[in-house]
């Protein structure tokens, strides 16, 4: 197969406007574009006469697009949420959350020897589950620079492509006095992802009501995509729909934190455009593939709100539409970018097959025309830097070769990243000792002189407060230089409690024997909903 031309044969689910499915079709690709999608019996496109399609034996879908995920936190295992909360501010102030989630991530993310491993590992979790687009990871260097991590999957906040407008993402609520500024901000972006009325009750809803500028005039525009929207009522969803806004639904995380989720039946009836987001592993799904399952099962529990096809659309063409990327992504059509996944098998209902799939079913992932993850039989042409990953009696090759590879992870293998993370997380009880040992790049670039530029992660709490932070430790021990640089960091309050060692969250749901038991033990998810979300567990 020529390096810049390839083709994949299988059942093709286009996710186009007609939701066409080729029972036996071929996706023809040149460089990063789809040249044609056609029945296998049709003539080959011009220039592809000598190209033999790879017979996948599976079903080909567009790559999965996620509109909400705090990726850096996905090294953590699910948090045993101690009680239901009314809003985000409540659980973020909880001492249990600080000890299990916030403080450990401030320690890990602020080590320039650990931060690159977080970026490498969490991106691999996305690829193995078929996610080709998600939110980004913000990096900060000791030389005073701040930027997004440039990885193998697409970042909605920095696409690096003039055809794909960058989305704006914001966590904190807008204050009422800033609503006119917010309306101006909405007009500056094609897609503005805002945590909107996250929680339950009047306090959480008040942040939406505060968007009213004057009677009948609201700081809402088609660019607004509200994340969570759990506190909204029917009239609020109607207001969003009337103004062309959309939402991101994260049902599992909502249930774990608040004991309920958005009134999705009302949202659908209002005509809201909906995408999905797994949120993060501490209180949500391990990946978007699993969150699609949660959305489908919750829909069925609630009386069959959505069809299977509609749930799949939320992670493909509907998500692309909210980003204003649907001219180039979200479906398999001539001229679009070649982002696709292949799931094993081609006999059952294709949408049901994807919703029932786990990572063992994802046989191939292609991003921007480049195969990035594949079972060995489909990994022909993978580069020498590809790495074999084993899980649940399956093997996948991950292709990390990238001419524009982010310098923060250049040369870092997935196995090395996993080793760094396991050691650092096991040593959280003595953070100074373990993090001082993990010096920048030393574990994977020993052949190179030490770099002057060291990268750490800007976590969500820091971005929300408008500054970077580093942890202060009890006792008189000096904070290592790898954890502090006066040029770009400022201190935070001492750790709330001594930290405890933690286990690294596994790459995949498949083979993670503790995954479903951790959800069955959650206190806030009603038992009837547990039975619907986790049948047979």
Secondary structure, DSSP 8 states (H G I E B T S, - for coil): --TTEEEEEEEEE--STT--EEEEEEEEEETTEEEEEEETTS---TT-TT---EEEEEEEEE-EE-S-B-GGGGGS------S--SBHHHHHT-HHHIIIIIHHHHHHHT-TTTHHHHHHHHHHHHHHTTEEEE---EEEETTS-EEE---SSEETT--S-TTS---EEE-S---GGGHHHHHHHHHH-S-EEEEES-BSSHHHHHHHHTTEEETTEES--TTEEEEE-TT--HHHHHHHHHTT-EEEE-HHHHHHHHS----HHHHHHHT-EEEE--B-GGGS-SSHHHHHHHHHHHHHHTT--S-HHHHHHHTTHHHHHHHT-TTTSSS--TTSB--EEEEE-SSS-HHHHHHH--GGGEEEEEETTEEEEE-GGG-TT--TT-EEEEETTEEEEE----TT--TTTTT--HHHHHHHHHHHHHTGGGHHHHHHHS-TTTTT-TTS---S--EEEE-HHHHHHTS-EEEE-SSS----GGG--TTT-EEEEE-SS---------S-STT-TTHHHHHHT-SSS-HHHHHHHSTT-
